[in-house]
Amino acid sequence: MSSLEQLHHDDMQHTLRDVQALLARQKLEEDLIHRQDLHRHEDRRELVENLAHKQNVARITDKLTGLHPADIAFILEALPVDDRLFVWDLVRSAETDINDGEVLLEVSDAVRESLIEAMAPAELVAAAENLDTDELADLAPDLPKQVMDDIYLGLDTEERERLRAAMSYEEDAVGALMDFEMVSVREDVTLEVVLRYLRLFDELPDHTDQLFVVDREERLLGVLPLQRLLVNDPDSNVGELMLTDTLTLHPGDKADDAAKAFERYDLVSAPVTSRDRKLIGRMTVAAVVDFIRDKSEAELLGQAGLKEEEDIFAPVWDSVKNRWSWLAVNLVTAFVASRVIGAFEDSIEKLVALAALMPIVAGIGGNSGNQTITMIVRAIATGQMPPDVLRRLLHKEMSVALFNGVFWGGLLGLLAFALYRSWSLGLVMTLAMTLNLLLAAFMGVVIPLTMQRLGRDPAVGSSVLITACTDSGGFFIFLGLATLLLI
Amino acid sequence: MSSLEQLHHDDMQHTLRDVQALLARQKLEEDLIHRQDLHRHEDRRELVENLAHKQNVARITDKLTGLHPADIAFILEALPVDDRLFVWDLVRSAETDINDGEVLLEVSDAVRESLIEAMAPAELVAAAENLDTDELADLAPDLPKQVMDDIYLGLDTEERERLRAAMSYEEDAVGALMDFEMVSVREDVTLEVVLRYLRLFDELPDHTDQLFVVDREERLLGVLPLQRLLVNDPDSNVGELMLTDTLTLHPGDKADDAAKAFERYDLVSAPVTSRDRKLIGRMTVAAVVDFIRDKSEAELLGQAGLKEEEDIFAPVWDSVKNRWSWLAVNLVTAFVASRVIGAFEDSIEKLVALAALMPIVAGIGGNSGNQTITMIVRAIATGQMPPDVLRRLLHKEMSVALFNGVFWGGLLGLLAFALYRSWSLGLVMTLAMTLNLLLAAFMGVVIPLTMQRLGRDPAVGSSVLITACTDSGGFFIFLGLATLLLI
């Protein structure tokens, strides 16, 4: 017991490589045996195949045994579908001693689907039985209705009530992220009594950093941090030592706001109460971390027009579905831009240099607009927008755009002159760049603020809209100016 | 003490609005008094002004008093520079009882700069004196050298050593994120002894969910979770109950890997040890949460080519500097694409429809390529890439591209036909779309995997590179095919 068996994070990479190697070896061996023995007796071949197979299965099972459900999830996500289902069968065999319900909770949505499809209804019911109510609520949307009905029958009244409550909240509400594993005490007892009470437990719930102090009606009176319990005189009273000004959440609160509060105050757990101050659950930093990670993933994916995280081994068709809507939107905006150009075909025919120069004006406008929009979407997300924000931001962004327009536009004007030996073309280029950058700045401020005012998430779709504006707008400004001044 | 003073997250929004309103009112009042009293006696006017000013200052100070440093930071970030410095002066006045060093730690980098600039060296030294060594290390890069020298002189030998160590690690290493507030115990004592030892503390460090068990040489033997301390018999020994297979970090470990381990195992704290297993610090979930948030911010900003988060009230010139490098890169790639078009000017002059259609091919290629790249960058970040990944991914992405090329390309071909009544132009459109989508898929797989192999972060710059490929490539393919088949 005196040496520390270091569980280091590199270990999981190694375990993954080992499992991948074993799976590859298994395929190779079985293939070899199959080929070598083609001319031998059928039974004999099967015997050898079976032996090799069993050996490999034992080796892989050995690797998996005792792993944390999150580690199993990590490995399953990294394997192609056929290997994944093979390993999933091994995981669920008795020897590994792994809670398959918890693995289902840990894997990504796309992978979870593939695992659930491979399980019989009875197996799913059995897997779900080991889960807490709040975990069950997370899994429920992915389970077949028949399975959920069976699980529901196996719950007691309190659990059913909790499950129903947890499932009734929006995905991004505190209610959907809270759990029910809270330890509560009364205010009129001494710390000594609390210490004795805690010794009745086999273990405390994870992330128990504070006990909840409630009255007889389960109304929250305050919280007693474990550290206060530990450093204070056992004869003191809970009521004297509890904190009454800690963060309290309601199940309908936005998870995003709760997450920000956790970050701001460095919390580990927070009580969730009903409107009449009854303690109904708690939220932990583990749920917050998962939420933050999921949200930032979704934002990054959303910016590239991916609906959800893709299982990189997903069938081609799944990928097509995940990506098509963005391509469709893009097709429409590109088509509109193309029609703007079409309207100036006569000008282009007369001065073909315009065709070569116009994508520069549109492209740089799009980039600049996206910079503005990203900055403003971030600022909106922090909730720190001042009342006179529109005026201030427009002033600032338009100033930046004017500077960039004169500087970069001037540079491009010189380049255009160098290429086509026309001062007037250079001038049009500089003017068009400046105007398109001003348009980009204006729309970059107005689009996200308008979306916010309309109650929509400014992070979604702003980027498509601004690019559409700066593309069509850029072509129109450049070709329009050229037609007026040059043709 | 029996009622719960709810600290609800909406409160900060309200406080912010109140402070903003008070600041606006102050300006208005002072302005009014100034105008009304222009004809009165100078002294009298100053008197009234002073009175109104004092009243407003008292009101704002009242709002700020007792706020958490993170809340003060929130408010400061939301204010324009002049208001911000005014409030910052109030915060630092004695009445509010706020630790200004901690506020400096909480604000964003850009805002921190503006606050530090407004402080005298002596004030900075005083602010820093209240901070822990690890916090000081975070602040150090932003402080003037003279101030750091003064602070350094005020530290004892152990603190100096820790500060030096903490500052010696890369920003994204565990060493830079760890703190030194760990409570350690010996393995050969009983829980009773530990409980009595803890009562000697006034308070335990935040996020103490486990005690570290060390030997006489400070080597880590295991950890004793507080919950084990609480539920077990006080007569049992630490050595019997400590866990020896928990996650241990080294200061040189990547913070990103450590954050993933925290997420995976739902940790609150983890010990940091040197190579010879000596306990040198600990990492907490609070540092992990901040790290995850900062990283995802940086990624989102980076995708739009912003170097760092902008203070939305920053001077125009700061914004220009923050954004210019991306615009410069974009200018180069756009110029290259423009030259590709320039090479086909003869063809465009003959068939001007090409000018209108070419941006569609380039644009959709760029979008599709960015989808592929985003998906692959995500997969690389999770560390789950299988050994034969290149072959698998190329096969899948090229299949998706082929499908999209035939489908969307076909649709565009029909549109081109409808607009220009030329079947061959429609055919060129379809072919070019398909080829450019295949190019996008190929580069979308190869670029991030190559960057990874070269040891670079595939999240940075991949998007610029792919857009450059699909723009120039798209123009080249479309105009090249058109020149071959139509001209």
HADDOCK unambig.tbl for C-alpha pairs under 7 A between the chains (distance, minus, plus):
assign (segid A and resid 2 and name CA) (segid B and resid 221 and name CA) 5.79 0.50 0.50
assign (segid A and resid 3 and name CA) (segid B and resid 221 and name CA) 5.75 0.50 0.50
assign (segid A and resid 4 and name CA) (segid B and resid 221 and name CA) 5.28 0.50 0.50
assign (segid A and resid 4 and name CA) (segid B and resid 222 and name CA) 6.00 0.50 0.50
assign (segid A and resid 4 and name CA) (segid B and resid 244 and name CA) 5.01 0.50 0.50
assign (segid A and resid 4 and name CA) (segid B and resid 245 and name CA) 6.59 0.50 0.50
assign (segid A and resid 5 and name CA) (segid B and resid 244 and name CA) 5.80 0.50 0.50
assign (segid A and resid 5 and name CA) (segid B and resid 245 and name CA) 5.11 0.50 0.50
assign (segid A and resid 6 and name CA) (segid B and resid 245 and name CA) 5.86 0.50 0.50
assign (segid A and resid 6 and name CA) (segid B and resid 246 and name CA) 6.72 0.50 0.50
assign (segid A and resid 6 and name CA) (segid B and resid 247 and name CA) 6.51 0.50 0.50
assign (segid A and resid 6 and name CA) (segid B and resid 248 and name CA) 6.13 0.50 0.50
assign (segid A and resid 7 and name CA) (segid B and resid 245 and name CA) 5.75 0.50 0.50
assign (segid A and resid 7 and name CA) (segid B and resid 246 and name CA) 5.66 0.50 0.50
assign (segid A and resid 7 and name CA) (segid B and resid 247 and name CA) 4.74 0.50 0.50
assign (segid A and resid 7 and name CA) (segid B and resid 248 and name CA) 6.29 0.50 0.50
assign (segid A and resid 8 and name CA) (segid B and resid 247 and name CA) 5.75 0.50 0.50
assign (segid A and resid 8 and name CA) (segid B and resid 248 and name CA) 5.96 0.50 0.50
assign (segid A and resid 8 and name CA) (segid B and resid 249 and name CA) 6.88 0.50 0.50
assign (segid A and resid 9 and name CA) (segid B and resid 257 and name CA) 6.87 0.50 0.50
assign (segid A and resid 9 and name CA) (segid B and resid 261 and name CA) 6.38 0.50 0.50
assign (segid A and resid 70 and name CA) (segid B and resid 264 and name CA) 5.61 0.50 0.50
assign (segid A and resid 78 and name CA) (segid B and resid 384 and name CA) 4.64 0.50 0.50
assign (segid A and resid 78 and name CA) (segid B and resid 385 and name CA) 6.37 0.50 0.50
assign (segid A and resid 78 and name CA) (segid B and resid 386 and name CA) 6.57 0.50 0.50
assign (segid A and resid 195 and name CA) (segid B and resid 230 and name CA) 6.78 0.50 0.50
assign (segid A and resid 198 and name CA) (segid B and resid 230 and name CA) 6.28 0.50 0.50
assign (segid A and resid 198 and name CA) (segid B and resid 231 and name CA) 5.47 0.50 0.50
assign (segid A and resid 199 and name CA) (segid B and resid 230 and name CA) 6.25 0.50 0.50
assign (segid A and resid 199 and name CA) (segid B and resid 231 and name CA) 3.94 0.50 0.50
assign (segid A and resid 199 and name CA) (segid B and resid 232 and name CA) 5.87 0.50 0.50
assign (segid A and resid 200 and name CA) (segid B and resid 231 and name CA) 6.76 0.50 0.50
assign (segid A and resid 201 and name CA) (segid B and resid 231 and name CA) 5.90 0.50 0.50
assign (segid A and resid 202 and name CA) (segid B and resid 231 and name CA) 6.49 0.50 0.50
assign (segid A and resid 203 and name CA) (segid B and resid 227 and name CA) 6.77 0.50 0.50
assign (segid A and resid 203 and name CA) (segid B and resid 231 and name CA) 6.26 0.50 0.50
assign (segid A and resid 204 and name CA) (segid B and resid 227 and name CA) 5.91 0.50 0.50
assign (segid A and resid 209 and name CA) (segid B and resid 209 and name CA) 6.92 0.50 0.50
assign (segid A and resid 221 and name CA) (segid B and resid 2 and name CA) 5.76 0.50 0.50
assign (segid A and resid 221 and name CA) (segid B and resid 3 and name CA) 5.80 0.50 0.50
assign (segid A and resid 221 and name CA) (segid B and resid 4 and name CA) 5.33 0.50 0.50
assign (segid A and resid 222 and name CA) (segid B and resid 4 and name CA) 6.05 0.50 0.50
assign (segid A and resid 227 and name CA) (segid B and resid 203 and name CA) 6.77 0.50 0.50
assign (segid A and resid 227 and name CA) (segid B and resid 204 and name CA) 5.91 0.50 0.50
assign (segid A and resid 230 and name CA) (segid B and resid 195 and name CA) 6.78 0.50 0.50
assign (segid A and resid 230 and name CA) (segid B and resid 198 and name CA) 6.28 0.50 0.50
assign (segid A and resid 230 and name CA) (segid B and resid 199 and name CA) 6.23 0.50 0.50
assign (segid A and resid 231 and name CA) (segid B and resid 198 and name CA) 5.46 0.50 0.50
assign (segid A and resid 231 and name CA) (segid B and resid 199 and name CA) 3.95 0.50 0.50
assign (segid A and resid 231 and name CA) (segid B and resid 200 and name CA) 6.77 0.50 0.50
assign (segid A and resid 231 and name CA) (segid B and resid 201 and name CA) 5.91 0.50 0.50
assign (segid A and resid 231 and name CA) (segid B and resid 202 and name CA) 6.48 0.50 0.50
assign (segid A and resid 231 and name CA) (segid B and resid 203 and name CA) 6.26 0.50 0.50
assign (segid A and resid 232 and name CA) (segid B and resid 199 and name CA) 5.88 0.50 0.50
assign (segid A and resid 244 and name CA) (segid B and resid 4 and name CA) 5.06 0.50 0.50
assign (segid A and resid 244 and name CA) (segid B and resid 5 and name CA) 5.82 0.50 0.50
assign (segid A and resid 245 and name CA) (segid B and resid 4 and name CA) 6.61 0.50 0.50
assign (segid A and resid 245 and name CA) (segid B and resid 5 and name CA) 5.12 0.50 0.50
assign (segid A and resid 245 and name CA) (segid B and resid 6 and name CA) 5.88 0.50 0.50
assign (segid A and resid 245 and name CA) (segid B and resid 7 and name CA) 5.76 0.50 0.50
assign (segid A and resid 246 and name CA) (segid B and resid 6 and name CA) 6.73 0.50 0.50
assign (segid A and resid 246 and name CA) (segid B and resid 7 and name CA) 5.68 0.50 0.50
assign (segid A and resid 247 and name CA) (segid B and resid 6 and name CA) 6.48 0.50 0.50
assign (segid A and resid 247 and name CA) (segid B and resid 7 and name CA) 4.72 0.50 0.50
assign (segid A and resid 247 and name CA) (segid B and resid 8 and name CA) 5.73 0.50 0.50
assign (segid A and resid 248 and name CA) (segid B and resid 6 and name CA) 6.10 0.50 0.50
assign (segid A and resid 248 and name CA) (segid B and resid 7 and name CA) 6.28 0.50 0.50
assign (segid A and resid 248 and name CA) (segid B and resid 8 and name CA) 5.96 0.50 0.50
assign (segid A and resid 249 and name CA) (segid B and resid 8 and name CA) 6.89 0.50 0.50
assign (segid A and resid 257 and name CA) (segid B and resid 9 and name CA) 6.83 0.50 0.50
assign (segid A and resid 261 and name CA) (segid B and resid 9 and name CA) 6.33 0.50 0.50
assign (segid A and resid 263 and name CA) (segid B and resid 289 and name CA) 6.71 0.50 0.50
assign (segid A and resid 264 and name CA) (segid B and resid 70 and name CA) 5.59 0.50 0.50
assign (segid A and resid 266 and name CA) (segid B and resid 286 and name CA) 5.43 0.50 0.50
assign (segid A and resid 286 and name CA) (segid B and resid 266 and name CA) 5.42 0.50 0.50
assign (segid A and resid 289 and name CA) (segid B and resid 263 and name CA) 6.70 0.50 0.50
assign (segid A and resid 289 and name CA) (segid B and resid 289 and name CA) 6.52 0.50 0.50
assign (segid A and resid 296 and name CA) (segid B and resid 296 and name CA) 6.07 0.50 0.50
assign (segid A and resid 300 and name CA) (segid B and resid 300 and name CA) 6.69 0.50 0.50
assign (segid A and resid 301 and name CA) (segid B and resid 374 and name CA) 6.68 0.50 0.50
assign (segid A and resid 304 and name CA) (segid B and resid 370 and name CA) 6.02 0.50 0.50
assign (segid A and resid 304 and name CA) (segid B and resid 371 and name CA) 5.22 0.50 0.50
assign (segid A and resid 304 and name CA) (segid B and resid 374 and name CA) 6.73 0.50 0.50
assign (segid A and resid 305 and name CA) (segid B and resid 371 and name CA) 6.68 0.50 0.50
assign (segid A and resid 306 and name CA) (segid B and resid 371 and name CA) 6.55 0.50 0.50
assign (segid A and resid 310 and name CA) (segid B and resid 375 and name CA) 6.85 0.50 0.50
assign (segid A and resid 316 and name CA) (segid B and resid 396 and name CA) 6.13 0.50 0.50
assign (segid A and resid 316 and name CA) (segid B and resid 399 and name CA) 6.69 0.50 0.50
assign (segid A and resid 316 and name CA) (segid B and resid 400 and name CA) 5.75 0.50 0.50
assign (segid A and resid 320 and name CA) (segid B and resid 400 and name CA) 6.12 0.50 0.50
assign (segid A and resid 327 and name CA) (segid B and resid 364 and name CA) 6.92 0.50 0.50
assign (segid A and resid 330 and name CA) (segid B and resid 364 and name CA) 6.68 0.50 0.50
assign (segid A and resid 331 and name CA) (segid B and resid 364 and name CA) 6.85 0.50 0.50
assign (segid A and resid 334 and name CA) (segid B and resid 360 and name CA) 5.20 0.50 0.50
assign (segid A and resid 334 and name CA) (segid B and resid 363 and name CA) 6.94 0.50 0.50
assign (segid A and resid 335 and name CA) (segid B and resid 360 and name CA) 6.63 0.50 0.50
assign (segid A and resid 338 and name CA) (segid B and resid 356 and name CA) 4.89 0.50 0.50
assign (segid A and resid 338 and name CA) (segid B and resid 357 and name CA) 5.90 0.50 0.50
assign (segid A and resid 338 and name CA) (segid B and resid 359 and name CA) 6.91 0.50 0.50
assign (segid A and resid 338 and name CA) (segid B and resid 360 and name CA) 6.89 0.50 0.50
assign (segid A and resid 339 and name CA) (segid B and resid 356 and name CA) 6.89 0.50 0.50
assign (segid A and resid 341 and name CA) (segid B and resid 356 and name CA) 5.12 0.50 0.50
assign (segid A and resid 342 and name CA) (segid B and resid 356 and name CA) 5.34 0.50 0.50
assign (segid A and resid 345 and name CA) (segid B and resid 352 and name CA) 6.23 0.50 0.50
assign (segid A and resid 349 and name CA) (segid B and resid 349 and name CA) 5.48 0.50 0.50
assign (segid A and resid 349 and name CA) (segid B and resid 352 and name CA) 6.07 0.50 0.50
assign (segid A and resid 352 and name CA) (segid B and resid 345 and name CA) 6.24 0.50 0.50
assign (segid A and resid 352 and name CA) (segid B and resid 349 and name CA) 6.05 0.50 0.50
assign (segid A and resid 355 and name CA) (segid B and resid 355 and name CA) 5.79 0.50 0.50
assign (segid A and resid 356 and name CA) (segid B and resid 338 and name CA) 4.91 0.50 0.50
assign (segid A and resid 356 and name CA) (segid B and resid 339 and name CA) 6.91 0.50 0.50
assign (segid A and resid 356 and name CA) (segid B and resid 341 and name CA) 5.13 0.50 0.50
assign (segid A and resid 356 and name CA) (segid B and resid 342 and name CA) 5.33 0.50 0.50
assign (segid A and resid 357 and name CA) (segid B and resid 338 and name CA) 5.91 0.50 0.50
assign (segid A and resid 359 and name CA) (segid B and resid 338 and name CA) 6.92 0.50 0.50
assign (segid A and resid 360 and name CA) (segid B and resid 334 and name CA) 5.23 0.50 0.50
assign (segid A and resid 360 and name CA) (segid B and resid 335 and name CA) 6.65 0.50 0.50
assign (segid A and resid 360 and name CA) (segid B and resid 338 and name CA) 6.90 0.50 0.50
assign (segid A and resid 363 and name CA) (segid B and resid 334 and name CA) 6.96 0.50 0.50
assign (segid A and resid 364 and name CA) (segid B and resid 327 and name CA) 6.93 0.50 0.50
assign (segid A and resid 364 and name CA) (segid B and resid 330 and name CA) 6.70 0.50 0.50
assign (segid A and resid 364 and name CA) (segid B and resid 331 and name CA) 6.85 0.50 0.50
assign (segid A and resid 370 and name CA) (segid B and resid 304 and name CA) 6.02 0.50 0.50
assign (segid A and resid 371 and name CA) (segid B and resid 304 and name CA) 5.26 0.50 0.50
assign (segid A and resid 371 and name CA) (segid B and resid 305 and name CA) 6.69 0.50 0.50
assign (segid A and resid 371 and name CA) (segid B and resid 306 and name CA) 6.55 0.50 0.50
assign (segid A and resid 374 and name CA) (segid B and resid 301 and name CA) 6.66 0.50 0.50
assign (segid A and resid 374 and name CA) (segid B and resid 304 and name CA) 6.75 0.50 0.50
assign (segid A and resid 375 and name CA) (segid B and resid 310 and name CA) 6.83 0.50 0.50
assign (segid A and resid 384 and name CA) (segid B and resid 78 and name CA) 4.59 0.50 0.50
assign (segid A and resid 385 and name CA) (segid B and resid 78 and name CA) 6.31 0.50 0.50
assign (segid A and resid 386 and name CA) (segid B and resid 78 and name CA) 6.53 0.50 0.50
assign (segid A and resid 396 and name CA) (segid B and resid 316 and name CA) 6.13 0.50 0.50
assign (segid A and resid 399 and name CA) (segid B and resid 316 and name CA) 6.68 0.50 0.50
assign (segid A and resid 400 and name CA) (segid B and resid 316 and name CA) 5.74 0.50 0.50
assign (segid A and resid 400 and name CA) (segid B and resid 320 and name CA) 6.14 0.50 0.50
